Amino acid sequence: MASRLTTSNRAGWTFALPGFSLIALFIILPFFFAFGLSLTNQRLVSPNPTQYVGLDNYRELLDLGVITLEPERDEAGALLRDDDGNLEYPRVREITRSDDYPQYSGMREWFRWHSGDIAKVVVASDVVFMKSVVNTLAFVVVVAPVQAAFALLLALLINQRLRGINLFRTIYFMPVVVSIVVVSLLWRFIYSGNDGLLNNLLGAMTFGAWQPIDWLGNTDTALGSIMAMSIWQAVGFHMVIWLAGLQTISPTLYEVAKIEGASKWQTFRYVTWPGLRNTAVLILIVITMQAFAVFAQIDVMTGGGPLDSTQTLVFQAVERGYGKQDISGGATISVILFLLVLSISLVQRYLTRERR
């Protein structure tokens, strides 16, 4: 028995060795290499020798501060207001460039809020990076559940024995096999603010009352537009995974539910959804990882604009590493992204673990 067990283990490790080798070569080693670069001031092309800077790159990206501003007053103590009637406050630049506040040196205003007459200003060493973090998290929070739910709905619709159902499966899956660059170019024309298909369609539906919007040129709609396109493009892939999970559920369970007089909702809740538990965990993790890696859509459709409203972590890493030739900065963002995705994946795994 011991000999067989040893032989079985040896065979198993032999078959797993190519996979482990690829993971080590393309994931583990590059991560440690990127971490090493993040501790230096390495540039792509520079006559200066590379120096060890420790955690300075991380501080430059992650440093935050909160400045409390009181409204300005005149000599009599009355509050000063501008032409629109708003309270006037000291300029943040006067604080961040002052030697009296070294902890805020070089920082820029990110956003502010008011508590009565007092203004709280959040400043950051790298505002663009902070925007990319928020945009990436917003992208994940919106795309992951919406795309998963939409894909499940499509899978339920096509998981029927109807004539021509394979045609619909093919149509729903077609956007997946088309290059994301081609899809992004197509949707850029659809979102065009002048003669875009979406504006023309909405104008026709409202009999000319609709005012055209530059969907990708407006800070309020640019990120949402890319989210909608991303959901549409990849929903077919996850639909296929849901469909595979649906087909593993025994038909006997549905027959029993029908005999017991269960409604369609009860059948879905007590038969279909429990049978899709493992599939749901897989899809949730896959969609989350894909959403964190969003890059091509941003690069083709907006280039991170307008006003950095569509900046993402991967786009920032590529832009700094190759666009600005700041290899250490790009590596630092890559390490932060890796740790962020790893943390969220571990939380997802914990929340979706099988409870006895």
VOTI-754709 format. One line per 2 residues: number of its first residue (from 0); their letters; for each residue x, y, z of N, C-alpha, C. Coordinates in steps of 0.001 Angstrom, whole numbers. Example, Ala and Ser with C-alpha at 12.3 -4.5 7.8 and 13.67 -1.06 7.14 Angstrom:
<pts>
0) as) 13190 -5690 7800 12300 -4500 7800 13200 -3300 7800 ~ 12850 -2250 7080 13670 -1060 7140 12900 30 7870
</pts>
This chain:
<pts>
0) ma) 843 -1204 0 0 0 0 882 1260 0 ~ 1935 1221 842 2819 2391 898 3522 2618 -420
2) sr) 3905 1496 -1082 4572 1617 -2371 3636 2209 -3405 ~ 2396 1747 -3412 1426 2288 -4364 1168 3769 -4094
4) lt) 1049 4127 -2823 808 5527 -2479 1965 6409 -2935 ~ 3193 5934 -2736 4362 6696 -3152 4418 6840 -4665
6) ts) 4126 5746 -5359 4099 5788 -6820 3024 6739 -7324 ~ 1866 6694 -6665 775 7584 -7069 1156 9037 -6860
8) nr) 1795 9328 -5730 2224 10701 -5487 3263 11157 -6493 ~ 4182 10250 -6816 5220 10600 -7772 4606 10899 -9141
10) ag) 3649 10084 -9538 2989 10314 -10824 2212 11629 -10813 ~ 1540 11895 -9674 777 13141 -9577 1659 14371 -9668
12) wt) 2789 14357 -8937 3713 15477 -8993 4343 15622 -10368 ~ 4540 14501 -11041 5099 14559 -12396 4146 15247 -13345
14) fa) 2850 14911 -13250 1865 15556 -14120 1661 17024 -13753 ~ 1813 17345 -12472 1595 18728 -12036 2802 19615 -12273
16) lp) 3980 19000 -12477 5208 19776 -12616 5166 20801 -13749 ~ 4665 20476 -14946 4596 21512 -16006 3741 22702 -15600
18) gf) 2611 22415 -14958 1761 23523 -14518 2432 24389 -13482 ~ 3059 23758 -12479 3780 24521 -11459 4927 25316 -12075
20) sl) 5583 24746 -13055 6707 25437 -13697 6229 26690 -14415 ~ 5112 26592 -15118 4570 27757 -15820 4121 28828 -14842
22) ia) 3474 28412 -13752 3044 29379 -12741 4247 30092 -12133 ~ 5288 29308 -11815 6489 29911 -11231 7167 30853 -12209
24) lf) 7198 30466 -13494 7923 31246 -14493 7204 32534 -14853 ~ 5877 32493 -14946 5132 33647 -15460 4355 34407 -14389
26) ii) 4285 33907 -13166 3531 34598 -12120 4397 34871 -10895 ~ 4962 33826 -10315 5686 33985 -9050 6973 34783 -9245
28) lp) 7809 34366 -10198 9069 35074 -10423 8852 36524 -10877 ~ 7938 36803 -11834 7694 38208 -12199 7211 39057 -11028
30) ff) 6428 38451 -10125 5956 39233 -8973 7131 39665 -8094 ~ 8020 38732 -7771 9168 39086 -6941 10109 40042 -7671
32) fa) 10210 39889 -8993 11028 40814 -9778 10421 42216 -9737 ~ 9085 42297 -9873 8409 43595 -9802 8542 44201 -8413
34) fg) 8449 43367 -7384 8615 43878 -6019 10022 44437 -5817 ~ 11005 43750 -6376 12371 44255 -6283 12534 45585 -6995
36) ls) 11938 45720 -8168 12008 46995 -8904 11293 48112 -8155 ~ 10205 47773 -7453 9444 48795 -6735 10237 49413 -5586
38) lt) 11316 48787 -5187 12153 49312 -4104 13323 50131 -4632 ~ 13319 50403 -5943 14396 51169 -6566 13815 52367 -7307
40) nq) 14691 53142 -7933 14271 54256 -8786 14528 53937 -10261 ~ 14433 52670 -10616 14730 52198 -11967 13859 52895 -13011
42) rl) 14491 53354 -14072 13784 53910 -15214 14136 53092 -16444 ~ 13266 53176 -17460 13476 52371 -18655 14758 52769 -19362
44) vs) 14963 54060 -19531 16190 54568 -20148 16685 55722 -19287 ~ 17847 55540 -18671 18393 56593 -17826 19903 56437 -17731
46) pn) 20636 57527 -17843 22105 57442 -17707 22547 57261 -16261 ~ 21627 57514 -15306 21982 57419 -13893 21868 55977 -13412
48) pt) 22726 55550 -12516 22652 54184 -11994 21415 54002 -11116 ~ 20901 52794 -11086 19741 52477 -10272 20113 52501 -8799
50) qy) 19250 53114 -7996 19498 53222 -6564 18350 52591 -5773 ~ 18684 52090 -4614 17691 51525 -3711 17030 52662 -2939
52) vg) 15692 52729 -3009 14960 53812 -2345 14000 53295 -1280 ~ 13984 52000 -1049 13118 51451 -16 11646 51570 -372
54) ld) 10858 52070 560 9402 52178 378 8971 53560 -111 ~ 9917 54336 -636 9576 55691 -1089 8528 55675 -2194
56) ny) 8611 54720 -3111 7627 54646 -4195 6227 54395 -3654 ~ 6133 53573 -2635 4824 53292 -2041 4292 54517 -1302
58) re) 5180 55244 -626 4746 56458 61 4253 57503 -934 ~ 4946 57641 -2056 4535 58623 -3059 3170 58305 -3648
60) ll) 2811 57041 -3677 1518 56656 -4221 405 56689 -3186 ~ 710 56292 -1956 -333 56038 -960 -484 57126 85
62) dl) 419 58099 128 341 59130 1170 -935 59961 1017 ~ -1664 60090 2124 -2876 60904 2168 -2812 61832 3370
64) gv) -3585 62897 3321 -3682 63811 4440 -5005 64550 4407 ~ -5422 65051 5540 -6667 65819 5641 -6334 67186 6212
66) it) -6675 68222 5486 -6420 69596 5903 -7743 70243 6292 ~ -7777 70868 7434 -8967 71580 7896 -8823 73058 7578
68) le) -9782 73569 6827 -9748 74970 6416 -10908 75725 7054 ~ -10585 76837 7679 -11619 77725 8206 -11841 78865 7221
70) pe) -13078 79331 7093 -13340 80415 6127 -12590 81683 6493 ~ -12228 82435 5472 -11493 83675 5691 -12432 84775 6198
72) rd) -11872 85660 6953 -12653 86766 7520 -11955 88087 7219 ~ -12742 89150 7229 -12153 90473 7029 -11667 91026 8359
74) ea) -11228 92269 8358 -10671 92871 9570 -11698 92979 10682 ~ -12975 93066 10305 -14029 93177 11321 -14485 91813 11826
76) ga) -13944 90740 11258 -14324 89400 11693 -15477 88795 10912 ~ -15964 89499 9898 -17076 88983 9094 -16548 87988 8057
78) ll) -17345 86989 7749 -16966 85981 6777 -16907 86565 5379 ~ -15874 86229 4645 -15737 86700 3271 -16443 85739 2324
80) rd) -17095 86293 1315 -17793 85489 319 -17414 85968 -1071 ~ -17480 85037 -2041 -17166 85406 -3413 -18386 85995 -4096
82) dd) -18284 86210 -5402 -19377 86840 -6138 -20628 85978 -6161 ~ -20485 84677 -6014 -21646 83772 -6016 -22218 83541 -4625
84) gn) -21643 84171 -3634 -22151 84026 -2278 -21543 82872 -1504 ~ -20551 82203 -2076 -19911 81086 -1385 -18789 81582 -479
86) le) -18589 80859 615 -17528 81232 1543 -16163 81070 881 ~ -15255 81969 1225 -13899 81906 700 -12991 81227 1720
88) yp) -12135 80363 1217 -11220 79618 2067 -9785 79851 1585 ~ -8804 79646 2477 -7405 79747 2024 -7124 78720 937
90) rv) -6207 79033 65 -5864 78114 -1010 -5053 76948 -455 ~ -5394 75750 -905 -4687 74554 -445 -3227 74609 -854
92) re) -2958 75203 -1989 -1585 75279 -2497 -688 76057 -1546 ~ -1247 77034 -848 -447 77801 101 29 76932 1261
94) it) -718 75880 1582 -340 74984 2676 621 73912 2182 ~ 310 73326 1033 1146 72225 533 2503 72698 54
96) rs) 2643 74006 -204 3934 74550 -626 4634 75326 469 ~ 4062 75278 1666 4634 76021 2775 5602 75135 3566
98) dd) 6688 75744 4036 7653 75022 4866 7113 74754 6260 ~ 5998 75405 6624 5418 75213 7950 4650 73887 8048
100) yp) 4324 73289 6921 3563 72038 6916 4301 71006 6061 ~ 5427 70491 6549 6206 69554 5729 5469 68247 5458
102) qy) 4499 67885 6319 3777 66634 6104 2872 66684 4878 ~ 2552 67887 4401 1708 68036 3217 2505 68469 1991
104) sg) 3804 68456 2072 4642 68965 992 4418 68180 -304 ~ 4145 68912 -1374 3985 68308 -2689 2646 67654 -2934
106) mr) 1749 67664 -1962 450 67028 -2148 -500 67937 -2916 ~ -1521 67310 -3483 -2548 68048 -4232 -3922 67701 -3680
108) ew) -4865 68606 -3883 -6229 68363 -3412 -6883 67257 -4222 ~ -7479 66307 -3516 -8225 65219 -4155 -9716 65548 -4146
110) fr) -10284 65746 -2970 -11680 66157 -2868 -11859 66813 -1502 ~ -13007 67414 -1305 -13298 68077 -47 -14755 67925 322
112) wh) -15046 68088 1612 -16417 68143 2069 -16504 69197 3170 ~ -17738 69609 3481 -17944 70693 4441 -18692 70188 5660
114) sg) -18258 70652 6805 -18950 70405 8069 -19262 71763 8681 ~ -20445 72245 8360 -20774 73614 8726 -19980 74574 7864
116) di) -19296 75505 8512 -18447 76443 7769 -17030 75921 7594 ~ -16724 74787 8216 -15384 74222 8141 -15280 73307 6920
118) ak) -14197 73453 6173 -13955 72615 4996 -12871 71596 5319 ~ -13146 70335 5018 -12176 69259 5161 -11675 68891 3771
120) vv) -10377 69040 3557 -9779 68800 2243 -8871 67575 2333 ~ -9148 66593 1500 -8295 65408 1426 -7247 65656 351
122) va) -5985 65598 751 -4879 65800 -182 -4126 64488 -342 ~ -3533 64294 -1505 -2813 63056 -1799 -1524 63380 -2535
124) sd) -537 62536 -2328 728 62709 -3051 547 62447 -4530 ~ -332 61500 -4862 -594 61165 -6266 -2097 61051 -6452
126) vv) -2723 62139 -6849 -4175 62183 -6998 -4640 61259 -8117 ~ -3877 61191 -9211 -4274 60346 -10341 -4304 58884 -9922
128) fm) -3326 58453 -9144 -3324 57070 -8672 -4533 56796 -7790 ~ -4873 57717 -6903 -6031 57531 -6036 -7317 57456 -6844
130) ks) -7409 58277 -7894 -8577 58197 -8764 -8642 56840 -9462 ~ -7476 56319 -9858 -7462 55022 -10528 -7897 53913 -9575
132) vv) -7543 54017 -8295 -7984 53020 -7312 -9500 53059 -7166 ~ -10055 54254 -7012 -11508 54398 -6848 -12233 53923 -8100
134) nt) -11738 54306 -9275 -12384 53891 -10522 -12345 52379 -10702 ~ -11213 51767 -10355 -11091 50316 -10489 -12049 49604 -9548
136) la) -12113 50049 -8305 -13032 49431 -7350 -14484 49627 -7774 ~ -14811 50821 -8279 -16166 51061 -8761 -16491 50160 -9948
138) fv) -15524 49979 -10837 -15709 49102 -11986 -16003 47674 -11527 ~ -15242 47197 -10540 -15430 45834 -10040 -16784 45693 -9351
140) vv) -17142 46659 -8515 -18382 46581 -7749 -19607 46566 -8659 ~ -19542 47290 -9767 -20684 47351 -10678 -20676 46184 -11657
142) va) -19544 45938 -12298 -19492 44954 -13377 -19666 43532 -12859 ~ -19012 43187 -11756 -19043 41800 -11283 -20460 41290 -11016
144) pv) -21273 41950 -10184 -22619 41418 -9940 -23560 41546 -11135 ~ -23477 42668 -11856 -24385 42866 -12986 -24092 41870 -14100
146) qa) -22827 41685 -14413 -22456 40751 -15469 -22810 39312 -15082 ~ -22577 38949 -13830 -22908 37597 -13373 -24413 37358 -13437
148) af) -25203 38337 -12988 -26658 38181 -12998 -27202 38123 -14426 ~ -26694 38986 -15287 -27148 39003 -16682 -26786 37700 -17387
150) al) -25582 37196 -17113 -25157 35934 -17724 -26007 34772 -17234 ~ -26363 34774 -15949 -27234 33717 -15422 -28608 33777 -16061
152) ll) -29131 34965 -16260 -30435 35113 -16912 -30402 34555 -18325 ~ -29355 34881 -19080 -29233 34349 -20434 -29090 32832 -20417
154) al) -28328 32302 -19464 -28150 30852 -19377 -29474 30160 -19085 ~ -30291 30748 -18220 -31601 30164 -17927 -32511 30200 -19145
156) li) -32389 31247 -19946 -33238 31378 -21128 -32875 30358 -22211 ~ -31577 30108 -22374 -31169 29213 -23465 -30985 27770 -23007
158) nq) -31196 27506 -21736 -31099 26141 -21233 -32427 25413 -21425 ~ -32900 25433 -22655 -34174 24808 -22986 -34027 24048 -24296
160) rl) -34819 23051 -24434 -34797 22248 -25654 -35812 22811 -26646 ~ -35367 23827 -27343 -36206 24483 -28338 -35498 24475 -29680
162) rg) -36257 24503 -30735 -35684 24531 -32070 -34955 25866 -32293 ~ -33740 25757 -32765 -32951 26955 -33062 -32274 27579 -31856
164) in) -32295 26881 -30692 -31704 27479 -29494 -30191 27621 -29630 ~ -29571 26737 -30407 -28118 26837 -30610 -27739 28116 -31338
166) lf) -28631 28625 -32174 -28371 29882 -32870 -28268 31031 -31874 ~ -29176 31043 -30897 -29128 32098 -29885 -27878 31969 -29018
168) rt) -27485 30742 -28711 -26261 30548 -27942 -25061 31108 -28692 ~ -25029 30900 -29977 -23925 31407 -30792 -23920 32931 -30833
170) iy) -25105 33508 -30992 -25206 34970 -31062 -24754 35606 -29761 ~ -25187 35050 -28638 -24811 35616 -27343 -23324 35469 -27075
172) fm) -22705 34438 -27652 -21287 34185 -27380 -20373 34920 -28356 ~ -20895 35406 -29470 -20062 36019 -30510 -19193 37175 -30029
174) pv) -19696 38100 -29177 -18824 39207 -28745 -17565 38747 -28009 ~ -17606 37544 -27419 -16457 37064 -26660 -15280 36763 -27578
176) vv) -15554 36217 -28757 -14489 35798 -29661 -13974 36955 -30509 ~ -14652 38083 -30478 -14190 39263 -31212 -13154 39991 -30356
178) si) -12104 40475 -30979 -11045 41182 -30253 -11626 42340 -29462 ~ -11164 42485 -28227 -11641 43566 -27374 -11296 44926 -27966
180) vv) -10220 45003 -28735 -9855 46264 -29389 -10889 46618 -30449 ~ -11302 45623 -31238 -12319 45856 -32264 -13642 46259 -31615
182) vs) -14012 45566 -30549 -15259 45888 -29848 -15195 47315 -29282 ~ -14051 47685 -28731 -13903 49031 -28168 -14020 50101 -29246
184) ll) -13422 49858 -30404 -13547 50806 -31515 -14987 50929 -31979 ~ -15681 49800 -32062 -17079 49815 -32472 -17928 50622 -31502
186) wr) -17744 50388 -30214 -18547 51102 -29228 -18135 52564 -29114 ~ -16936 52891 -29497 -16555 54311 -29509 -17368 55069 -30541
188) fi) -17629 54424 -31674 -18504 55040 -32682 -19950 55079 -32192 ~ -20376 54044 -31473 -21744 54026 -30943 -21942 55165 -29946
190) ys) -20914 55434 -29123 -21020 56469 -28099 -20676 57862 -28610 ~ -20373 57996 -29882 -19972 59303 -30418 -21002 60377 -30082
192) gn) -20496 61548 -29699 -21399 62609 -29296 -22106 63302 -30433 ~ -21625 63130 -31667 -22242 63820 -32791 -23244 62919 -33523
194) dg) -22731 61955 -34259 -23605 61078 -35044 -23551 59646 -34528 ~ -23364 59485 -33224 -23302 58151 -32651 -24635 57434 -32732
196) ll) -24566 56120 -32858 -25785 55321 -32971 -26674 55467 -31742 ~ -26088 55521 -30563 -26890 55596 -29342 -27661 56903 -29270
198) nn) -27010 58012 -29575 -27709 59304 -29555 -28790 59366 -30625 ~ -28501 58836 -31806 -29511 58824 -32867 -30715 57960 -32484
200) ll) -30438 56814 -31849 -31521 55932 -31441 -32384 56574 -30368 ~ -31731 57187 -29366 -32499 57851 -28310 -33258 59058 -28863
202) ga) -32658 59752 -29839 -33353 60866 -30463 -34585 60417 -31219 ~ -34490 59281 -31924 -35633 58761 -32663 -36731 58286 -31714
204) mt) -36345 57680 -30607 -37329 57170 -29652 -38053 58302 -28932 ~ -37407 59453 -28786 -38021 60595 -28098 -38514 61645 -29081
206) fg) -38536 61293 -30379 -39021 62201 -31426 -38260 63524 -31434 ~ -36957 63436 -31268 -36109 64607 -31365 -35911 65369 -30072
208) aw) -36544 64943 -28979 -36417 65663 -27712 -35085 65374 -27028 ~ -34458 64281 -27392 -33193 63904 -26739 -32061 64795 -27212
210) qp) -31317 65349 -26261 -30150 66163 -26573 -28905 65266 -26586 ~ -28159 65258 -27693 -26996 64357 -27794 -26004 64573 -26660
212) id) -25412 63475 -26201 -24410 63487 -25128 -23112 62887 -25655 ~ -22032 63518 -25325 -20720 62936 -25636 -20392 61951 -24513
214) wl) -20821 60711 -24684 -20772 59724 -23617 -19353 59498 -23099 ~ -18380 59485 -23982 -17003 59233 -23570 -16237 60510 -23262
216) gn) -16809 61654 -23571 -16153 62931 -23315 -16700 63649 -22103 ~ -17626 63018 -21406 -18238 63607 -20226 -17762 62844 -18997
218) td) -17276 63559 -17996 -16760 62892 -16801 -17839 62129 -16041 ~ -19099 62512 -16210 -20185 61844 -15490 -20626 60547 -16161
220) ta) -20333 60382 -17440 -20837 59218 -18168 -19742 58321 -18739 ~ -18501 58771 -18756 -17440 58017 -19434 -17227 56641 -18803
222) lg) -17025 56594 -17490 -16764 55311 -16840 -17965 54387 -16920 ~ -19159 54927 -16734 -20374 54119 -16845 -20557 53549 -18239
224) si) -20192 54317 -19252 -20298 53831 -20628 -19361 52654 -20863 ~ -18147 52732 -20335 -17191 51631 -20485 -17664 50410 -19701
226) ma) -18279 50626 -18555 -18840 49505 -17787 -19902 48770 -18601 ~ -20806 49529 -19228 -21876 48913 -20012 -21310 48103 -21169
228) ms) -20322 48645 -21864 -19702 47924 -22963 -19003 46656 -22476 ~ -18320 46736 -21348 -17590 45594 -20814 -18544 44478 -20404
230) iw) -19661 44845 -19805 -20664 43848 -19429 -21188 43139 -20668 ~ -21501 43906 -21704 -22037 43323 -22937 -21014 42407 -23600
232) qa) -19752 42806 -23591 -18745 42056 -24333 -18446 40694 -23723 ~ -18404 40595 -22406 -17962 39348 -21759 -19095 38522 -21183
234) vg) -20341 38987 -21304 -21443 38260 -20674 -21624 36875 -21283 ~ -21306 36720 -22576 -21474 35419 -23222 -20546 34361 -22660
236) fh) -19339 34747 -22271 -18387 33790 -21709 -18903 33220 -20398 ~ -19393 34082 -19543 -19900 33635 -18248 -21244 32931 -18400
238) mv) -21977 33272 -19444 -23215 32550 -19736 -22927 31076 -20000 ~ -21850 30792 -20726 -21485 29409 -21027 -21127 28650 -19748
240) iw) -20434 29320 -18823 -20081 28676 -17559 -21338 28376 -16747 ~ -22251 29355 -16678 -23523 29109 -15995 -24268 27951 -16648
242) la) -24259 27927 -17962 -24973 26878 -18688 -24394 25503 -18373 ~ -23072 25417 -18278 -22452 24142 -17913 -22870 23724 -16513
244) gl) -22963 24693 -15597 -23420 24370 -14248 -24866 23923 -14225 ~ -25720 24552 -15028 -27133 24169 -15075 -27314 22740 -15570
246) qt) -26480 22343 -16503 -26633 21018 -17090 -26096 19907 -16197 ~ -25449 20268 -15082 -24999 19254 -14128 -26056 18955 -13066
248) is) -27113 19758 -13009 -28177 19536 -12033 -29075 18408 -12528 ~ -29341 17446 -11696 -30128 16278 -12086 -31551 16666 -12439
250) pt) -32077 16207 -13578 -33477 16493 -13945 -34464 15916 -12942 ~ -34049 14911 -12197 -34945 14308 -11208 -35374 15326 -10163
252) ly) -34464 16221 -9804 -34798 17233 -8808 -35906 18154 -9308 ~ -35861 18490 -10574 -36919 19332 -11139 -38244 18578 -11213
254) ev) -38178 17306 -11508 -39400 16503 -11555 -40043 16417 -10175 ~ -39214 16226 -9146 -39739 16186 -7777 -40360 17526 -7397
256) ak) -39683 18619 -7758 -40216 19944 -7446 -41548 20179 -8150 ~ -41662 19702 -9377 -42914 19860 -10119 -44034 19050 -9484
258) ie) -43710 17823 -9035 -44719 16984 -8383 -45192 17614 -7074 ~ -44250 18242 -6362 -44595 18884 -5093 -45338 20196 -5282
260) ga) -45490 20625 -6519 -46228 21855 -6799 -45443 23126 -6572 ~ -44111 23065 -6671 -43273 24248 -6470 -43437 25217 -7636
262) sk) -43454 26503 -7319 -43520 27522 -8361 -42161 27645 -9038 ~ -42085 28443 -10111 -40813 28620 -10808 -39785 29282 -9900
264) wq) -40232 30261 -9105 -39306 30911 -8191 -38820 29942 -7119 ~ -39720 29139 -6572 -39323 28158 -5561 -38380 27118 -6150
266) tf) -38630 26726 -7389 -37741 25763 -8040 -36347 26350 -8221 ~ -36296 27608 -8625 -34990 28256 -8784 -34289 28401 -7437
268) ry) -35041 28792 -6417 -34433 29070 -5118 -33938 27813 -4411 ~ -34717 26725 -4506 -34388 25535 -3713 -33757 24412 -4526
270) vt) -33778 24515 -5852 -33182 23464 -6680 -32040 24021 -7527 ~ -32342 25039 -8340 -31341 25547 -9290 -30190 26248 -8584
272) wp) -30488 27219 -7723 -29428 28006 -7112 -28504 27180 -6214 ~ -29019 26299 -5355 -28083 25445 -4590 -27203 24577 -5487
274) gl) -27732 24137 -6620 -26942 23333 -7543 -25878 24123 -8277 ~ -26007 25453 -8266 -25050 26319 -8960 -24051 26961 -8007
276) rn) -24001 26501 -6771 -23159 27163 -5783 -21695 27204 -6204 ~ -21127 26064 -6572 -19720 26019 -6972 -19474 26834 -8242
278) ta) -20428 26797 -9159 -20316 27595 -10383 -20336 29076 -10061 ~ -21181 29475 -9118 -21271 30888 -8738 -19960 31376 -8135
280) vl) -19332 30546 -7314 -18051 30923 -6720 -17006 31123 -7811 ~ -16950 30197 -8760 -15989 30310 -9857 -16216 31577 -10665
282) il) -17457 31840 -11031 -17771 33007 -11864 -17467 34294 -11117 ~ -17792 34339 -9833 -17533 35548 -9062 -16043 35865 -9015
284) iv) -15223 34849 -8800 -13781 35067 -8742 -13230 35463 -10110 ~ -13684 34780 -11168 -13188 35068 -12517 -13560 36487 -12947
286) it) -14823 36874 -12731 -15258 38206 -13139 -14495 39278 -12356 ~ -14292 39046 -11071 -13573 40025 -10257 -12155 40227 -10768
288) mq) -11467 39131 -11081 -10094 39243 -11581 -10073 39931 -12940 ~ -11026 39609 -13806 -11072 40259 -15115 -11383 41750 -14986
290) af) -12268 42100 -14043 -12626 43507 -13869 -11438 44316 -13352 ~ -10635 43744 -12467 -9448 44449 -11972 -8426 44660 -13087
292) av) -8441 43783 -14078 -7440 43854 -15149 -7904 44696 -16337 ~ -8949 45500 -16182 -9469 46277 -17304 -8396 47242 -17810
294) fa) -8137 47178 -19103 -7119 48047 -19693 -7451 48429 -21128 ~ -7707 47421 -21977 -7853 47686 -23411 -8983 48668 -23690
296) qi) -10116 48514 -23005 -11238 49423 -23227 -10841 50865 -22913 ~ -10142 51039 -21801 -9720 52387 -21393 -8746 52964 -22406
298) dv) -7787 52152 -22827 -6742 52623 -23730 -7315 53040 -25075 ~ -8262 52280 -25596 -8816 52542 -26929 -9883 53630 -26896
300) mt) -10743 53612 -25884 -11928 54462 -25901 -11699 55846 -25305 ~ -10921 55952 -24228 -10781 57250 -23564 -9342 57632 -23263
302) gg) -8425 56684 -23224 -7057 56999 -22853 -6920 57509 -21432 ~ -7848 57115 -20571 -7817 57549 -19178 -8598 58810 -18895
304) gp) -9018 59533 -19899 -9762 60777 -19718 -11255 60523 -19731 ~ -12045 61588 -19733 -11628 62995 -19585 -11341 63345 -18129
306) ld) -10335 64150 -17917 -9931 64614 -16591 -9689 63439 -15642 ~ -9047 62390 -16165 -8672 61214 -15371 -9874 60470 -14798
308) st) -11042 60649 -15375 -12244 60012 -14833 -12334 58533 -15162 ~ -11493 58030 -16070 -11513 56604 -16394 -10152 55954 -16167
310) qt) -9344 56561 -15346 -8057 55954 -15012 -8293 54677 -14205 ~ -7513 53630 -14498 -7575 52391 -13729 -6158 51975 -13342
312) lv) -6055 51008 -12451 -4753 50609 -11942 -3865 50015 -13029 ~ -4417 49125 -13844 -3598 48525 -14898 -3195 49581 -15919
314) fq) -4109 50457 -16270 -3776 51531 -17221 -2680 52422 -16651 ~ -2762 52721 -15351 -1735 53536 -14708 -383 52826 -14712
316) av) -388 51517 -14444 866 50760 -14419 1540 50780 -15784 ~ 761 50566 -16842 1319 50567 -18192 1750 51972 -18594
318) er) 929 52946 -18268 1235 54328 -18641 2532 54804 -17988 ~ 2722 54448 -16739 3937 54887 -16051 5145 54057 -16477
320) gy) 4940 52743 -16579 6066 51883 -16877 6624 52093 -18265 ~ 5747 52315 -19242 6196 52444 -20638 5974 53854 -21192
322) gk) 4839 54457 -20850 4586 55803 -21357 5546 56822 -20772 ~ 5739 56768 -19459 6637 57704 -18778 7992 57081 -18465
324) qd) 8192 55826 -18868 9453 55100 -18674 9838 54986 -17192 ~ 8840 55064 -16325 9073 54926 -14886 8796 53473 -14493
326) is) 9780 52618 -14698 9605 51195 -14441 9329 50931 -12966 ~ 10007 51612 -12080 9797 51388 -10650 8381 51793 -10231
328) gg) 7877 52900 -10794 6515 53319 -10476 5481 52335 -10980 ~ 5661 51855 -12228 4748 50861 -12771 4792 49567 -11978
330) at) 6003 49154 -11546 6133 47939 -10747 5458 48103 -9392 ~ 5555 49279 -8812 4911 49529 -7522 3403 49399 -7635
332) is) 2828 49969 -8690 1380 49859 -8898 989 48404 -9126 ~ 1814 47655 -9848 1526 46242 -10102 1507 45441 -8804
334) vi) 2446 45713 -7911 2491 45009 -6627 1258 45351 -5790 ~ 890 46626 -5764 -301 47038 -5011 -1542 46378 -5582
336) lf) -1644 46320 -6909 -2791 45674 -7543 -2838 44191 -7197 ~ -1677 43533 -7236 -1616 42110 -6910 -2108 41861 -5483
338) ll) -1631 42645 -4543 -2036 42469 -3150 -3512 42779 -2959 ~ -4022 43764 -3693 -5442 44112 -3596 -6315 42983 -4122
340) vl) -5962 42446 -5293 -6738 41339 -5862 -6648 40094 -4982 ~ -5451 39821 -4466 -5276 38668 -3590 -6140 38795 -2340
342) si) -6163 39972 -1744 -6953 40176 -531 -8440 39987 -798 ~ -8920 40561 -1889 -10341 40430 -2213 -10683 38986 -2557
344) sl) -9801 38288 -3249 -10048 36883 -3581 -10121 36029 -2319 ~ -9249 36302 -1344 -9289 35550 -90 -10574 35841 685
346) vq) -11027 37100 656 -12287 37437 1320 -13454 36736 638 ~ -13457 36748 -699 -14510 36047 -1437 -14499 34557 -1124
348) ry) -13311 33987 -1078 -13211 32555 -781 -13726 32247 609 ~ -13460 33138 1557 -13932 32923 2918 -15457 33045 3003
350) lt) -16004 34055 2331 -17449 34274 2393 -18238 33201 1660 ~ -17635 32601 635 -18345 31589 -162 -17925 30181 191
352) re) -17185 30022 1301 -16757 28684 1692 -17956 27807 2026 ~ -17771 26529 1908 -18848 25578 2201 -18951 25392 3705
354) rr) -20114 25714 4230 -20349 25606 5670 -21054 24297 5982 ~ -20555 23624 6987 -21159 22355 7392 -22203 22600 8468
</pts>
